[in-house]
């Protein structure tokens, strides 16, 4: 799951002045913002165009009942923490950093299927491997065999890999299903986008 939350049309104003070190402040209406943090905001002095005072912040917590943003990280993504006046615009924004965080989130992993790890007396035979970091809530991982650099071994591994017909996943584990027990050790690699 992505770490950062977002919300469409979440726009409000600062309810009071804040200085450059404030990590908690109130806005006039927090109802359109995400229900939980973290999320990115842009605070600006409403100057049209590229001029004016603006700062990107990461809001860690929100209390919609009191319109309070707290655990705020100031001066994000090359901006500077500065003072802002009451009435300054506050917008939930999709930043370059948000995009980069999502784009850079594939989780790479490796593992091994042993010859003795297969269970079952008839097909499908199964083997569950612990892979710390796999998430059940994320999209399915993409998995492939890691072939040996030796040609004859690689051919044997490829034939054995063809016996695997299905892979399921849960938090921190993968379960492989085969229609016959592979007779060679199979190293695998994969990636899961989170």
Buried (B, 14 or more C-beta within 10 A) or exposed (E): EEEBBBEEEBBBBBBEEBEEEBBBBBBEBBEEBBEEBBBBBBBBBEEEEEEEBBBBBBBBEBEEEEBBBBEBBBBBBEBEBBEBEEEBBBBBBEBEBBEEBBEEBEBEBEBEBEEEBBEEEEEBBBBEBEBEEBBEEBEEBEBEBBBBEEEEEBEBBEEBBEBBEEBEBEEEBBEBBBEBBBEBBBEBEBEBEB
